[in-house]
Amino acid sequence: MTRTPRIDAHHHLWRYDPATFGWIDPDSAIARDYDTDALAGALATRKIAGAIAVQARQVSGETRMLLDAATHCTAICGVVGWIDLRAGDVAERMAVEATPLLVGYRHVVQDEPDADFLLGDAFVRGVRALAKQGLSYDLLVDHRQLATVPAFLDRVGEGRFVLDHAAKPAIAGGGWQPWAERLKAAAACEGLMCKVSGLVTEADHAHWTADDLDRYLDHVFALFGPERLMWGSDWPVCLLAADYGAVHDVIAAYVARHCPAAADGIFGGHARAFYKLATEAAASP
């Protein structure tokens, strides 16, 4: 039986500039450039065939930078870019950027001070516009905006939506509520996918263990079911807490223990279907 080529559903690329990466501590391990060569090296450590590049800055050139990178790196099989979804001419702007490699958009909602940001009329119109163009939307929220996700999805209507990083539970401090209850309400929304990604950086960077993640993974897997989950490394952000291999292995080990038959979907098949990838990922290296 041929194994489905594996896909990392969430990674980033950047040329580090303190002025446009204010969320990165200048003294941290990730305050440097991360290009396609570095990505290829990371993917090779676990024989990951393809990857979805996701925006890390909310600037007009971000999408183009990722698309250009994708043309020089065959492992990048899809780009989740950024666009001002509140712009009155957002549909026209998306039409200009359209290409098979551009699979969706994301807004860094977690940084918005308004807990009801997702429900803004202009924002909802923008997300409806991208859905009409057959694009997906990545939801990057914390527990504040997570409370509004069901109402947001109801207002937007049809579309393809995935929750990044399981809405960022406060693992380092053992935080549980209100994240757990709000995630339950969001998971009840039919069709919403969830990325098992970004969890190690929500844990204690220096001292996390697999046991620290288990309670949160149990909740995510119980609510969404393996069929609505996809793995992402969140590289290079993950390097604050662990290398690429460790981030992959902790989730692979969990899946092997609890739902081994779902591994192909979680590690590639679901991302390929969700993002409607135009081409198959290359064969595993």
N, C-alpha and C positions, 0 to 999 in steps of 0.2 A: 504494500500500500504506500503510495507516494504521500509524503508529508507536505502539508500546505506551507509555502514559504512564509516565514514569520515577519511581522511588521511591528515596529515601534510606533505606536499611535500618537506620540507626543514628545517632540524634542525642539530645541531652539538653536539658532545660529546668531552670532553677532560680532561686530567689530566694536570693542568696548570703548565707550566715550562717557566719562562721568556726567556730562551735561544731559545726555539723553537716556542714561541708565541710572537715574537717581535712586532706584530701588536696590541697587547693588552697592554694598559696603565697599568703598575703595580699597580697604585692606583685606577683603575676602579672597578666597581661592578662585572665585569666578570673575574677578575684576581683570579680565584679559580677553583677548580675541579667541573665538571658537568658530572655526571655519569647516568647510566640507571635508578637508583632510582629517581633521580631528574627529569629525563625526564618523567617517569611514573606519577609523581606528577603533572607536568605541563600539560600533556595530559588529565589527569583526570579532571582538572578544567573546560574543555569544552567538555568532553566526546568524545575525538578524539581517534579512534580505532587503527590507525596505523601511522607510520612515516617513512620518508626517511632520513637516516643518511647521511650527506654530509661531505666530507673531510674539515678540517680546517688547516692542515699543509701539506707542500710539502716535506714529508720525507718518506722513503721506508716502514716504519712500520705502516703508517697511515691506509692503507686499511685493514691490518690484525687486527689492534686494533678495527676498526668499525665492522668488521665481527665477531670478538670474542664477542663484546658487543651484537651483534644481536642474537647470540646463547643463550644469557642469558636474553634476553628481547624480548618477543614475539610481542611486539608492533612495533618493527623495522622490517618492511617488505621489505626493500631494502636498499642497500648501494651504494652511489656514492663515489668511492675512488679516490686515486691519484696514478698516475704512470708517469714515465718520458716518455711522448709521443714522445719525440725527439730521444729516444734511437734506435739504429739500430736493436735491437732484441726485440722491444716492443711487437710484436705479440706473440713471445714465452713467454715473461713475463706475458702477459695477460692470455695466455693459462694455465699457472701454477696457477694463482690466481682464475681461473674461478670457480664459484659456483652460484647456482640459486639466492642467496641473493645479489650477486654483479651485480647491474643493469646498472652501467655506471661509467664514470670517469669525473673528473673536473681538470682544471688547473687554478690557480689564475692569470689570464691574467691581471687583473686590476693593479697588482703590477709590471708588466713588463714595463720598461722604453720605450721600442720600441712600438710606436703606431701601427706598422704593424706586431706585433708579430704573430698574427693569420695566416698571409700569408707566414710564413717561410716554406720552402720546407719540412724540417724534421718534423715539427709540423703537417702540412697537411697530410703527410704520416701516422703519428701516429693516427690521428683521422680517417683516412680512414680504418686503421687496426682495430680500435675498432668497427667501423660500420660494418665491415665484420664479426665480431664475435657476431653481434646482440646486441651490447651494445649502450647505449645512451651517449650523451655528454652535460654537463651543461656548458653554456657560462657565465663566470663571467667577465664582462668587465665594464669599465666606458665609458663616452662619447667619449673618444679618440679612443679606439678600436672598439666601436660601429660603427664607420664609415666604418670599414673594414668587418663587419659581412656579408653583401651581397656577397662580393667577396670571402670571406672564404667559405661560404656555396656553392657557385658555384664551387669552386675548389674541395671541398671535394666530392660533389655529393650526392648520396643517404645516408640517415642516419636519426637518431632521435636527434633533438636538442632543448634545452630549454634555454631561456634567463633568468638568475637569477636576481632577484630584479629589474626587468624592467630597467636594465642597470643603476641603481643608479642615478636618477635625483637629482640635487642639491636643494632639497626642502627647506632647512633651509634658504638659501639666495634668495629664489624665482627664482632660475635659470630655464631657459626654453630652450633656444637655446645654443648650437647646438643639445642638447639631443633630443628635440621634433622632429626635421626634420630627424635626423639620426634613431630614433626609427621608424618613418614612413617608411623609406627605408628598415629597417630590417624586419618589420612586413609584408612587401610586399612579402617576401620570403615564398613561400607556404610550409606549414608544420612546420614552426618554432613556438614552443610554448613559453609561457612567464609565469614566476612565479610572482604572486602578493605577494611579500615578501620583507622584508628588508627596507620598506619605512619609518617606524617610526624613524629608526636610521639615515636616510638621512634628517629628519626634525630636528627642534630644540629639543634636547633631553629633556629639562626641561619644555618647554612651548608649545609643538605641540598640535594641535587640529585636529579633523576630517576634519574641513574646509580646513586646510592646505594641506591635501592630495587630496581633491576632484578634483582639476584641473588636477592633474597628473593621477589619476585614470580614469577620463573621457577620457583622451588621450589614455591610455593603453587599456581600454575597447573598445573604438571606433576603434582602429587600429587592434587589435587582434580578437575582438569579444569574447563573453563569452566562446565559444567552444574551444578556444585555450589558456585558462588561467587555472592556478592551484594555490591554496593558499598554502603558506608556512609561518611558524612563524619566521624563522631565530633565533629561541631560541638556546642558551642563549644570543646571541649577542643583541637581541631585548631588553634585560633587561637594556641596557644602557638608553633606553627611555621609556619603558613600560613593564608591566608584560604580561605573556602569554595570559591571558584572554582579556586584552585590545587590543592586537595585533589581536587576532581572531575577537573580537567584532566589531572593526572599519571596517574590510572588510566585515564581515557578514551583518552589517547594510547597507553598500553601495550596496551589492548584493541584499538585500531585497528591497531596494528602486528602483533599476534600472533593475534587471533581476532575479527575484526570482525563475523562472523556471530553471535557470542554476545553482542553489546552489549545487545540488548533484554532478554535474560535477566538478565545481570549487573546492569544498571541499572534493574531493576524487576520483570521477570517472575518471577524466582526468589523474590524477597521476597514477592510477592503469593501465590504458590503455597505457600511454606513457612509463612507466617503465616496462611494461609487467611483472607485479608481479607474481611470481610463485605460490603464495598462496593468498587466500583471507585474508584481514585484520580480526583480531578478531572482534567479535561483540562489539559494543560500550559499554563501562563500565557503 
